[in-house]
Amino acid sequence: MAQLFQSMHRASVGSPLRTARGGCLFVLVMGGLFLVALVGHLLLWVAAPLDGLGVALFGMLQATLVSIPALVLVWYLDRRERETLSVMVGMIIWGAVIGTGISAIFNSLFEISVYLVLAVLSGEELATLGSSFLTAAISAPLVEETAKGLGVIVVFWLLRAEFDNARDGIIYGALIGIGFNIAEFGLYLMNIYVTEQELLWLDLLVLRLSFFGLNSHMIWTALIGAGVGYIRQNSHQRGNWLPLIWLYVLAVIGHALNNSIGLFIIAAFMEIFGYTRAEPNTIQSVVSAWSASILLNIIIQFIPYLVLIMLLWRTSRWEHRIIREQLAGEVGTAYLTPEEFAQIGRESLFGIRHVPDYTGQTARALVNAQNELAFRKWHVQRDGKDPEQDELVQAWRADILRHRSEQLG
């Protein structure tokens, strides 16, 4: 518990939460968002039978288990300086609870409006099909990417000390997307069960999470998070908000393509691979649905995947450079030995150095504190301030000394 309080205290350095006005604004904003999300979830759940709720929870459990590889990858990407665990969990909850709740309201309003218009123009049957398709293709991408992206912006606004660069934005966005994927899968499974009395959990699982969670909402929100992180990384640069706009547009387009022409493409692939709805949850149905979903993601989401991979490569280079430059001034002190600095130069872009003669946990904690020190010094210097007078710089140095004493003790 003490570790949690210390982590949150450091994350809130320079945060509006430390002021009375900022605290009140936070309560109002978050209270409003939770209220909207609550209304949205009432729309999603109020008419569901009890067995339908059980199916939804079962689906969420399955989606969580399948998404473990995605969570492991996010943990690996965060290896150089660990984000506060409570904040990471909060991002998953944001996606699963707030993101889905807000989206439910605005998507429902859009669908009802379109239905009323189409019902007058073309009749009820076409209105039902048309409003559902247009909601998925137009409203859902805009509404859901905005609702999820708000979570990254909240961290950027309130926990600036915990938000160093575009890599952190990718981490937070990916976690929100994973949470959204989990909740959405449960809702889809429940809707199919309630309307058709079929439990297509295996078929739907491979269709929705074909890359074990490394697809759809995780990718789209990670792109938006990268854009927010770019603003943090380049806060003194003109036009630093432009990448956020472009990445948001890319996420929305990727989402829209998935929900529009993607439906026709995957239907064609499933037909080619011999999928039959009459025999669900069998080896044949799972293999055919999975193969169709994999091909769909490769075709429709190729550019989002490519852009995200490029961003991960660039952020890895940036982190490596900042760590090397900022820790150069610490060489020869109790905070960094010459041997440890030499290891930084040999560290690969996708690896992590290990301090010799230290046990695993202590070595990881020491490296994390050194990297956190480097990033904090960079931010303080960029803001025109003296790192020697900074609260967090001194805190991370104290952690380094504590980890060294733990090893000796």
LOTIBA-437158 format. One record per residue (C-alpha): x, y, z; residue in three letters. Coordinates in steps of 0.05 Angstrom, whole numbers, plus 5000, padded with zeros to 4 digits. Example, Ala and Ser with C-alpha at 12.3 -4.5 7.8 and 13.67 -1.06 7.14 Angstrom:
<nodes>
+------+------+------+--------+
!   c1 !   c2 !   c3 ! torkol !
+------+------+------+--------+
! 5246 ! 4910 ! 5156 !    ALA !
! 5273 ! 4979 ! 5143 !    SER !
+------+------+------+--------+
</nodes>
This chain:
<nodes>
+------+------+------+--------+
!   c1 !   c2 !   c3 ! torkol !
+------+------+------+--------+
! 5000 ! 5000 ! 5000 !    MET !
! 5057 ! 5047 ! 5017 !    ALA !
! 5088 ! 5033 ! 4948 !    GLN !
! 5021 ! 5050 ! 4915 !    LEU !
! 5016 ! 5117 ! 4952 !    PHE !
! 5088 ! 5134 ! 4934 !    GLN !
! 5077 ! 5118 ! 4861 !    SER !
! 5014 ! 5160 ! 4857 !    MET !
! 5047 ! 5217 ! 4894 !    HIS !
! 5103 ! 5218 ! 4843 !    ARG !
! 5055 ! 5212 ! 4785 !    ALA !
! 5017 ! 5273 ! 4809 !    SER !
! 5078 ! 5319 ! 4813 !    VAL !
! 5058 ! 5383 ! 4776 !    GLY !
! 4987 ! 5356 ! 4768 !    SER !
! 4924 ! 5400 ! 4773 !    PRO !
! 4901 ! 5350 ! 4824 !    LEU !
! 4947 ! 5383 ! 4875 !    ARG !
! 4907 ! 5447 ! 4871 !    THR !
! 4838 ! 5460 ! 4899 !    ALA !
! 4812 ! 5485 ! 4832 !    ARG !
! 4842 ! 5426 ! 4794 !    GLY !
! 4814 ! 5376 ! 4844 !    GLY !
! 4744 ! 5405 ! 4838 !    CYS !
! 4748 ! 5405 ! 4762 !    LEU !
! 4771 ! 5333 ! 4763 !    PHE !
! 4712 ! 5313 ! 4806 !    VAL !
! 4663 ! 5349 ! 4761 !    LEU !
! 4693 ! 5321 ! 4696 !    VAL !
! 4700 ! 5250 ! 4720 !    MET !
! 4633 ! 5251 ! 4755 !    GLY !
! 4600 ! 5273 ! 4690 !    GLY !
! 4636 ! 5220 ! 4650 !    LEU !
! 4617 ! 5165 ! 4700 !    PHE !
! 4545 ! 5189 ! 4699 !    LEU !
! 4542 ! 5186 ! 4623 !    VAL !
! 4576 ! 5118 ! 4623 !    ALA !
! 4526 ! 5093 ! 4675 !    LEU !
! 4467 ! 5113 ! 4632 !    VAL !
! 4501 ! 5079 ! 4573 !    GLY !
! 4509 ! 5014 ! 4611 !    HIS !
! 4437 ! 5017 ! 4633 !    LEU !
! 4418 ! 5018 ! 4560 !    LEU !
! 4463 ! 4958 ! 4547 !    LEU !
! 4443 ! 4916 ! 4606 !    TRP !
! 4374 ! 4936 ! 4631 !    VAL !
! 4335 ! 4892 ! 4583 !    ALA !
! 4382 ! 4833 ! 4585 !    ALA !
! 4357 ! 4769 ! 4620 !    PRO !
! 4397 ! 4740 ! 4676 !    LEU !
! 4424 ! 4683 ! 4634 !    ASP !
! 4445 ! 4736 ! 4583 !    GLY !
! 4485 ! 4772 ! 4636 !    LEU !
! 4519 ! 4707 ! 4653 !    GLY !
! 4537 ! 4697 ! 4580 !    VAL !
! 4566 ! 4767 ! 4577 !    ALA !
! 4610 ! 4755 ! 4638 !    LEU !
! 4632 ! 4688 ! 4610 !    PHE !
! 4651 ! 4723 ! 4545 !    GLY !
! 4690 ! 4776 ! 4582 !    MET !
! 4728 ! 4723 ! 4619 !    LEU !
! 4745 ! 4687 ! 4554 !    GLN !
! 4766 ! 4752 ! 4521 !    ALA !
! 4811 ! 4769 ! 4580 !    THR !
! 4846 ! 4702 ! 4577 !    LEU !
! 4856 ! 4707 ! 4501 !    VAL !
! 4883 ! 4778 ! 4510 !    SER !
! 4939 ! 4756 ! 4557 !    ILE !
! 4990 ! 4757 ! 4499 !    PRO !
! 4970 ! 4829 ! 4484 !    ALA !
! 4979 ! 4848 ! 4558 !    LEU !
! 5047 ! 4813 ! 4559 !    VAL !
! 5069 ! 4852 ! 4498 !    LEU !
! 5047 ! 4918 ! 4529 !    VAL !
! 5086 ! 4900 ! 4592 !    TRP !
! 5147 ! 4885 ! 4550 !    TYR !
! 5140 ! 4951 ! 4511 !    LEU !
! 5139 ! 4987 ! 4578 !    ASP !
! 5204 ! 4954 ! 4601 !    ARG !
! 5249 ! 5016 ! 4604 !    ARG !
! 5208 ! 5055 ! 4655 !    GLU !
! 5148 ! 5022 ! 4686 !    ARG !
! 5084 ! 5061 ! 4689 !    GLU !
! 5047 ! 5060 ! 4755 !    THR !
! 5009 ! 4994 ! 4757 !    LEU !
! 4945 ! 5026 ! 4785 !    SER !
! 4944 ! 5075 ! 4727 !    VAL !
! 4953 ! 5018 ! 4677 !    MET !
! 4895 ! 4980 ! 4709 !    VAL !
! 4855 ! 5044 ! 4707 !    GLY !
! 4865 ! 5049 ! 4632 !    MET !
! 4837 ! 4979 ! 4622 !    ILE !
! 4777 ! 4997 ! 4665 !    ILE !
! 4768 ! 5062 ! 4625 !    TRP !
! 4763 ! 5022 ! 4561 !    GLY !
! 4717 ! 4969 ! 4589 !    ALA !
! 4671 ! 5014 ! 4630 !    VAL !
! 4674 ! 5087 ! 4611 !    ILE !
! 4691 ! 5078 ! 4537 !    GLY !
! 4636 ! 5027 ! 4525 !    THR !
! 4585 ! 5065 ! 4566 !    GLY !
! 4596 ! 5132 ! 4531 !    ILE !
! 4596 ! 5098 ! 4464 !    SER !
! 4531 ! 5062 ! 4478 !    ALA !
! 4494 ! 5128 ! 4488 !    ILE !
! 4518 ! 5165 ! 4427 !    PHE !
! 4515 ! 5104 ! 4381 !    ASN !
! 4444 ! 5092 ! 4404 !    SER !
! 4424 ! 5164 ! 4391 !    LEU !
! 4454 ! 5161 ! 4321 !    PHE !
! 4421 ! 5095 ! 4305 !    GLU !
! 4352 ! 5118 ! 4328 !    ILE !
! 4359 ! 5183 ! 4288 !    SER !
! 4379 ! 5146 ! 4225 !    VAL !
! 4324 ! 5095 ! 4235 !    TYR !
! 4270 ! 5148 ! 4240 !    LEU !
! 4294 ! 5181 ! 4176 !    VAL !
! 4300 ! 5116 ! 4137 !    LEU !
! 4233 ! 5090 ! 4163 !    ALA !
! 4198 ! 5150 ! 4131 !    VAL !
! 4237 ! 5144 ! 4066 !    LEU !
! 4241 ! 5068 ! 4055 !    SER !
! 4201 ! 5029 ! 4107 !    GLY !
! 4217 ! 4995 ! 4172 !    GLU !
! 4254 ! 4934 ! 4147 !    GLU !
! 4305 ! 4973 ! 4107 !    LEU !
! 4309 ! 5025 ! 4162 !    ALA !
! 4330 ! 4971 ! 4212 !    THR !
! 4385 ! 4944 ! 4167 !    LEU !
! 4408 ! 5013 ! 4144 !    GLY !
! 4411 ! 5045 ! 4212 !    SER !
! 4450 ! 4986 ! 4241 !    SER !
! 4500 ! 4987 ! 4184 !    PHE !
! 4509 ! 5063 ! 4184 !    LEU !
! 4518 ! 5064 ! 4259 !    THR !
! 4574 ! 5012 ! 4254 !    ALA !
! 4607 ! 5046 ! 4194 !    ALA !
! 4601 ! 5119 ! 4214 !    ILE !
! 4581 ! 5131 ! 4286 !    SER !
! 4619 ! 5075 ! 4320 !    ALA !
! 4688 ! 5094 ! 4293 !    PRO !
! 4680 ! 5168 ! 4310 !    LEU !
! 4646 ! 5158 ! 4378 !    VAL !
! 4687 ! 5100 ! 4403 !    GLU !
! 4755 ! 5127 ! 4383 !    GLU !
! 4737 ! 5193 ! 4416 !    THR !
! 4712 ! 5160 ! 4480 !    ALA !
! 4774 ! 5116 ! 4485 !    LYS !
! 4822 ! 5173 ! 4467 !    GLY !
! 4793 ! 5215 ! 4524 !    LEU !
! 4824 ! 5165 ! 4572 !    GLY !
! 4894 ! 5179 ! 4546 !    VAL !
! 4881 ! 5254 ! 4548 !    ILE !
! 4859 ! 5248 ! 4621 !    VAL !
! 4926 ! 5217 ! 4640 !    VAL !
! 4962 ! 5270 ! 4599 !    PHE !
! 4924 ! 5325 ! 4636 !    TRP !
! 4926 ! 5298 ! 4707 !    LEU !
! 4989 ! 5255 ! 4711 !    LEU !
! 5039 ! 5292 ! 4667 !    ARG !
! 5098 ! 5266 ! 4708 !    ALA !
! 5076 ! 5195 ! 4689 !    GLU !
! 5072 ! 5212 ! 4615 !    PHE !
! 5141 ! 5219 ! 4583 !    ASP !
! 5134 ! 5208 ! 4509 !    ASN !
! 5097 ! 5176 ! 4451 !    ALA !
! 5115 ! 5106 ! 4476 !    ARG !
! 5076 ! 5120 ! 4540 !    ASP !
! 5017 ! 5143 ! 4498 !    GLY !
! 5019 ! 5078 ! 4459 !    ILE !
! 5020 ! 5039 ! 4525 !    ILE !
! 4960 ! 5075 ! 4554 !    TYR !
! 4921 ! 5073 ! 4489 !    GLY !
! 4934 ! 4999 ! 4479 !    ALA !
! 4910 ! 4983 ! 4549 !    LEU !
! 4846 ! 5023 ! 4538 !    ILE !
! 4835 ! 4986 ! 4473 !    GLY !
! 4845 ! 4918 ! 4507 !    ILE !
! 4793 ! 4936 ! 4559 !    GLY !
! 4745 ! 4958 ! 4505 !    PHE !
! 4756 ! 4893 ! 4466 !    ASN !
! 4742 ! 4852 ! 4528 !    ILE !
! 4676 ! 4887 ! 4545 !    ALA !
! 4654 ! 4890 ! 4472 !    GLU !
! 4664 ! 4816 ! 4462 !    PHE !
! 4621 ! 4800 ! 4522 !    GLY !
! 4566 ! 4846 ! 4496 !    LEU !
! 4568 ! 4816 ! 4426 !    TYR !
! 4565 ! 4746 ! 4454 !    LEU !
! 4506 ! 4764 ! 4498 !    MET !
! 4468 ! 4797 ! 4441 !    ASN !
! 4475 ! 4736 ! 4396 !    ILE !
! 4453 ! 4691 ! 4453 !    TYR !
! 4392 ! 4734 ! 4471 !    VAL !
! 4368 ! 4744 ! 4399 !    THR !
! 4386 ! 4676 ! 4369 !    GLU !
! 4394 ! 4630 ! 4430 !    GLN !
! 4462 ! 4608 ! 4405 !    GLU !
! 4527 ! 4610 ! 4444 !    LEU !
! 4578 ! 4622 ! 4388 !    LEU !
! 4635 ! 4636 ! 4436 !    TRP !
! 4692 ! 4600 ! 4400 !    LEU !
! 4673 ! 4625 ! 4331 !    ASP !
! 4663 ! 4696 ! 4355 !    LEU !
! 4727 ! 4694 ! 4396 !    LEU !
! 4771 ! 4679 ! 4336 !    VAL !
! 4733 ! 4729 ! 4293 !    LEU !
! 4739 ! 4786 ! 4343 !    ARG !
! 4808 ! 4771 ! 4373 !    LEU !
! 4843 ! 4734 ! 4318 !    SER !
! 4912 ! 4761 ! 4338 !    PHE !
! 4901 ! 4746 ! 4412 !    PHE !
! 4880 ! 4817 ! 4428 !    GLY !
! 4933 ! 4850 ! 4383 !    LEU !
! 4880 ! 4878 ! 4336 !    ASN !
! 4821 ! 4925 ! 4328 !    SER !
! 4811 ! 4971 ! 4388 !    HIS !
! 4881 ! 4959 ! 4417 !    MET !
! 4914 ! 4981 ! 4352 !    ILE !
! 4868 ! 5041 ! 4339 !    TRP !
! 4873 ! 5070 ! 4409 !    THR !
! 4948 ! 5058 ! 4412 !    ALA !
! 4954 ! 5103 ! 4350 !    LEU !
! 4914 ! 5158 ! 4384 !    ILE !
! 4955 ! 5150 ! 4447 !    GLY !
! 5019 ! 5158 ! 4406 !    ALA !
! 4991 ! 5225 ! 4380 !    GLY !
! 4977 ! 5249 ! 4451 !    VAL !
! 5046 ! 5226 ! 4473 !    GLY !
! 5078 ! 5264 ! 4415 !    TYR !
! 5049 ! 5328 ! 4443 !    ILE !
! 5082 ! 5312 ! 4510 !    ARG !
! 5147 ! 5294 ! 4477 !    GLN !
! 5149 ! 5357 ! 4435 !    ASN !
! 5111 ! 5406 ! 4479 !    SER !
! 5155 ! 5465 ! 4457 !    HIS !
! 5148 ! 5451 ! 4383 !    GLN !
! 5098 ! 5487 ! 4339 !    ARG !
! 5046 ! 5443 ! 4307 !    GLY !
! 5059 ! 5387 ! 4357 !    ASN !
! 4984 ! 5370 ! 4356 !    TRP !
! 4984 ! 5353 ! 4281 !    LEU !
! 5007 ! 5280 ! 4291 !    PRO !
! 4949 ! 5270 ! 4339 !    LEU !
! 4900 ! 5293 ! 4286 !    ILE !
! 4930 ! 5249 ! 4232 !    TRP !
! 4934 ! 5188 ! 4278 !    LEU !
! 4863 ! 5198 ! 4302 !    TYR !
! 4839 ! 5201 ! 4230 !    VAL !
! 4879 ! 5138 ! 4214 !    LEU !
! 4847 ! 5102 ! 4273 !    ALA !
! 4777 ! 5124 ! 4253 !    VAL !
! 4788 ! 5103 ! 4180 !    ILE !
! 4816 ! 5036 ! 4201 !    GLY !
! 4756 ! 5026 ! 4247 !    HIS !
! 4707 ! 5048 ! 4194 !    ALA !
! 4736 ! 5002 ! 4141 !    LEU !
! 4733 ! 4944 ! 4190 !    ASN !
! 4659 ! 4958 ! 4204 !    ASN !
! 4638 ! 4970 ! 4131 !    SER !
! 4673 ! 4936 ! 4073 !    ILE !
! 4706 ! 4891 ! 4124 !    GLY !
! 4639 ! 4857 ! 4136 !    LEU !
! 4633 ! 4838 ! 4063 !    PHE !
! 4705 ! 4817 ! 4057 !    ILE !
! 4703 ! 4771 ! 4118 !    ILE !
! 4636 ! 4741 ! 4094 !    ALA !
! 4669 ! 4724 ! 4028 !    ALA !
! 4730 ! 4694 ! 4062 !    PHE !
! 4687 ! 4652 ! 4109 !    MET !
! 4649 ! 4626 ! 4049 !    GLU !
! 4715 ! 4608 ! 4015 !    ILE !
! 4741 ! 4573 ! 4076 !    PHE !
! 4677 ! 4533 ! 4084 !    GLY !
! 4648 ! 4564 ! 4147 !    TYR !
! 4579 ! 4539 ! 4164 !    THR !
! 4535 ! 4570 ! 4218 !    ARG !
! 4498 ! 4503 ! 4225 !    ALA !
! 4558 ! 4472 ! 4261 !    GLU !
! 4587 ! 4526 ! 4307 !    PRO !
! 4644 ! 4518 ! 4356 !    ASN !
! 4675 ! 4459 ! 4318 !    THR !
! 4746 ! 4452 ! 4293 !    ILE !
! 4722 ! 4467 ! 4222 !    GLN !
! 4683 ! 4529 ! 4240 !    SER !
! 4738 ! 4556 ! 4285 !    VAL !
! 4793 ! 4545 ! 4234 !    VAL !
! 4753 ! 4576 ! 4177 !    SER !
! 4730 ! 4636 ! 4218 !    ALA !
! 4800 ! 4647 ! 4246 !    TRP !
! 4832 ! 4643 ! 4177 !    SER !
! 4781 ! 4693 ! 4149 !    ALA !
! 4792 ! 4741 ! 4207 !    SER !
! 4868 ! 4738 ! 4201 !    ILE !
! 4865 ! 4754 ! 4126 !    LEU !
! 4816 ! 4810 ! 4139 !    LEU !
! 4861 ! 4843 ! 4191 !    ASN !
! 4922 ! 4838 ! 4146 !    ILE !
! 4885 ! 4870 ! 4087 !    ILE !
! 4843 ! 4923 ! 4122 !    ILE !
! 4890 ! 4941 ! 4179 !    GLN !
! 4957 ! 4936 ! 4143 !    PHE !
! 4971 ! 5011 ! 4145 !    ILE !
! 4952 ! 5020 ! 4219 !    PRO !
! 4996 ! 4961 ! 4238 !    TYR !
! 5054 ! 4988 ! 4196 !    LEU !
! 5048 ! 5058 ! 4225 !    VAL !
! 5046 ! 5031 ! 4296 !    LEU !
! 5108 ! 4988 ! 4285 !    ILE !
! 5145 ! 5048 ! 4257 !    MET !
! 5124 ! 5089 ! 4317 !    LEU !
! 5149 ! 5036 ! 4365 !    LEU !
! 5216 ! 5034 ! 4329 !    TRP !
! 5222 ! 5110 ! 4331 !    ARG !
! 5202 ! 5115 ! 4404 !    THR !
! 5252 ! 5061 ! 4422 !    SER !
! 5308 ! 5100 ! 4389 !    ARG !
! 5285 ! 5164 ! 4424 !    TRP !
! 5284 ! 5131 ! 4492 !    GLU !
! 5353 ! 5100 ! 4482 !    HIS !
! 5382 ! 5167 ! 4461 !    ARG !
! 5352 ! 5206 ! 4519 !    ILE !
! 5375 ! 5154 ! 4570 !    ILE !
! 5446 ! 5156 ! 4543 !    ARG !
! 5450 ! 5232 ! 4539 !    GLU !
! 5418 ! 5248 ! 4606 !    GLN !
! 5456 ! 5195 ! 4646 !    LEU !
! 5523 ! 5216 ! 4618 !    ALA !
! 5527 ! 5269 ! 4672 !    GLY !
! 5515 ! 5218 ! 4726 !    GLU !
! 5575 ! 5173 ! 4708 !    VAL !
! 5624 ! 5165 ! 4765 !    GLY !
! 5573 ! 5183 ! 4818 !    THR !
! 5536 ! 5136 ! 4864 !    ALA !
! 5479 ! 5137 ! 4814 !    TYR !
! 5515 ! 5107 ! 4754 !    LEU !
! 5581 ! 5070 ! 4748 !    THR !
! 5623 ! 5073 ! 4685 !    PRO !
! 5608 ! 4999 ! 4673 !    GLU !
! 5533 ! 5012 ! 4677 !    GLU !
! 5539 ! 5070 ! 4628 !    PHE !
! 5577 ! 5026 ! 4580 !    ALA !
! 5520 ! 4977 ! 4583 !    GLN !
! 5472 ! 5031 ! 4561 !    ILE !
! 5512 ! 5039 ! 4497 !    GLY !
! 5509 ! 4965 ! 4483 !    ARG !
! 5434 ! 4959 ! 4498 !    GLU !
! 5394 ! 4939 ! 4436 !    SER !
! 5333 ! 4979 ! 4415 !    LEU !
! 5286 ! 4923 ! 4435 !    PHE !
! 5325 ! 4897 ! 4495 !    GLY !
! 5339 ! 4919 ! 4566 !    ILE !
! 5405 ! 4921 ! 4602 !    ARG !
! 5420 ! 4881 ! 4664 !    HIS !
! 5464 ! 4909 ! 4719 !    VAL !
! 5518 ! 4857 ! 4736 !    PRO !
! 5525 ! 4831 ! 4807 !    ASP !
! 5453 ! 4849 ! 4824 !    TYR !
! 5396 ! 4800 ! 4836 !    THR !
! 5339 ! 4800 ! 4785 !    GLY !
! 5287 ! 4843 ! 4821 !    GLN !
! 5337 ! 4893 ! 4849 !    THR !
! 5373 ! 4898 ! 4782 !    ALA !
! 5307 ! 4913 ! 4746 !    ARG !
! 5288 ! 4965 ! 4798 !    ALA !
! 5356 ! 4998 ! 4793 !    LEU !
! 5352 ! 5003 ! 4717 !    VAL !
! 5281 ! 5029 ! 4721 !    ASN !
! 5302 ! 5084 ! 4770 !    ALA !
! 5361 ! 5104 ! 4727 !    GLN !
! 5317 ! 5109 ! 4665 !    ASN !
! 5263 ! 5148 ! 4703 !    GLU !
! 5318 ! 5195 ! 4726 !    LEU !
! 5340 ! 5206 ! 4654 !    ALA !
! 5271 ! 5221 ! 4628 !    PHE !
! 5255 ! 5268 ! 4685 !    ARG !
! 5320 ! 5307 ! 4676 !    LYS !
! 5305 ! 5315 ! 4602 !    TRP !
! 5235 ! 5343 ! 4616 !    HIS !
! 5259 ! 5390 ! 4670 !    VAL !
! 5317 ! 5417 ! 4627 !    GLN !
! 5271 ! 5426 ! 4568 !    ARG !
! 5225 ! 5468 ! 4611 !    ASP !
! 5284 ! 5513 ! 4628 !    GLY !
! 5289 ! 5491 ! 4701 !    LYS !
! 5345 ! 5463 ! 4744 !    ASP !
! 5342 ! 5388 ! 4752 !    PRO !
! 5381 ! 5393 ! 4817 !    GLU !
! 5321 ! 5429 ! 4847 !    GLN !
! 5269 ! 5381 ! 4821 !    ASP !
! 5230 ! 5337 ! 4870 !    GLU !
! 5227 ! 5277 ! 4824 !    LEU !
! 5300 ! 5279 ! 4803 !    VAL !
! 5320 ! 5275 ! 4876 !    GLN !
! 5268 ! 5220 ! 4889 !    ALA !
! 5295 ! 5176 ! 4834 !    TRP !
! 5366 ! 5187 ! 4857 !    ARG !
! 5345 ! 5166 ! 4927 !    ALA !
! 5314 ! 5103 ! 4898 !    ASP !
! 5379 ! 5086 ! 4863 !    ILE !
! 5417 ! 5092 ! 4928 !    LEU !
! 5365 ! 5050 ! 4964 !    ARG !
! 5369 ! 4994 ! 4912 !    HIS !
! 5445 ! 4993 ! 4918 !    ARG !
! 5440 ! 4988 ! 4994 !    SER !
! 5389 ! 4932 ! 4988 !    GLU !
! 5439 ! 4893 ! 4946 !    GLN !
! 5495 ! 4904 ! 4996 !    LEU !
! 5449 ! 4889 ! 5054 !    GLY !
+------+------+------+--------+
</nodes>
